[in-house]
């Protein structure tokens, strides 16, 4: 049966490079019309045709930082639902080994930030949830984040609603 309502979603990766008690963070300040403008996030981006999550993660890290990852972990899948943007499936990774030296990024400023200081940066509210899961070394997880505008209105971790009092 043919449907006129074709479901479309963006596939992306997000990578947090770890150096001891620090993450390499990207302060998104350089791109025009950037939904992440002025936010601090890891590095990453959208899939190119026929890429796997790992291929996208490796390419985006190389493009944004100049680094070639040599050890990483696939940590989870984050589903973003918004009243403004397309649904996005973000494949979340951490990495702790690489070769090369960081270079300037054309999307913003790269900076090593103490993990304990990251939650006080301008972040999406939902990012604080998955950063907690990374910090507690949760096994592979699924996190669904629903936004109205810039406001997180619902979250579910492994299919179970996250109570409002546990949300950031």
N, C-alpha and C positions, 0 to 999 in steps of 0.2 A: 504494500500500500504506500503510495506516495503522499508525503506530508508537505504542506506549504510552510509549516512551522519548523524550520531547520535549527536545531540546537547548535550553537557555536560557543566555544570557550577558548580562552587563551591558555597556552601551556608555557610555563616559565620555570626557571631555577633560581634559587637564592642560596648563596654560599657564605658561610661564616668561617673565615680563616682564623685559626687559633694559634697564638704564640704565647705559651704559658698562660698567664691570667688576663690576656688581652685578646680582643677581636679586631680584625681589620675592618673598619667601618667606612662607608661611603656617604659623605654628606652631599645630598643631591641638590646642587645649586646651578648647574650650567646648562641644562636642557630646557628648551622652551616647551610649554604645554605639558609639563611633566606632572603626573598625578602624585608623584613622590617628592615634588619640589619642597626644599627646606627640611625634608625628613632625613634621618640617619638610618641606613639599611646596610645589609651585607652587599656583596657584589652578585651580579647575575643578570638574567634577562630572558627574553622570549626565545622559544624554539625556532630553529630554521627547519625547512621541510626535511622530513625523513630522519631527524635527529632523535637519539635516545636522550633520556634525562642526563645520563653521564656525559654524553658527547656535548650537549648544550652547556652543562656545568663547566667542563674543561675549556670549551671555546670562550664562553663569557668571562671566565676568570682570566684567561690569557689576554683577551681584548681589553678588559677594564683595568688590569693590574700589571700585565707583562709577565706574570708568574705562570709556571707550568706545574700543576699539582701532581704530586707523586703518591700521596696517601690521603684518602677521604672516606667519609661515611655517609651513606644515604640515610637520613634521619627521619623523614616523614613527608606526608603529603598534606598541604594546606589548601583548602578550598575557600576562595574569597567569593562572596555573593554580595552584590551592590545594587542599589537603586539607580546608580549613575553609570557604571561601567559593566563591561561583559564579565561573566563568571570567569574566574581564573583558577587553574590548578597549578599550584606552585610546589615544585619538588625541592625539598629542603636538605641541604648538605652542610657538613662541617669538614674542614680539612686542616691537617696539622703538619704536612710536609710538602715542600715545593722546591723548585729550582728557579734561579733568576733573581732579579731585583725589581722591586715595585717601580712603576713609572707613573707619570701624570695620567690622570683619567679625564676623558673629555665629557664626563657626566657630572663631575663634582670633585671634591677633595677627599683623598684617601687618608685615613689616620688610624693609628693603633690606639685603641681605647680600652682602659681597664674594664673587664666584664662587669665589675660592681658598679661602674659609672654609667654603663649603657642605658639602664632603665630611666635615668634622669635626662637623657637626650630627647629631642623631639622625635618620637617614634609613633607609628600607628599603634593604637591600643592593642590590637590583636597580636602585634609583633611581641609585645611584652609576655603574652601567654606562651607563644612557642619558644621564646628565649628562656622562660622558666623550665619548659620541658627539656630543652637542650642542657641547661645547667644541672638538672637532676638526672641526666643521663638516661632518660626514658628510652625504652626500646622503640622501634619503628612505630610511629603514631599517625593518626589521621586527625586533623583539626579543621573544623568548619567555622568560618568567621563571616557573619552577616553584618553589613554596614548599611546605614541610612545616612547618606552624605559622608561626613568624616567620623560619624559616631558608630561605635560598635554596639549593636543592639542584641545580638545573640551569638553564642559560641557553643560548640559541641566538640568534645574530645573523645575520640574513638566511638562516636555515635551517641554519647551521653551528654545532655546539656550541662554546661558549666554554670553553676549558680552565680547570680549577679554579684554576690559578696566575694566570690573568688576571682572575678574579672578585675582587670586593672582599673 
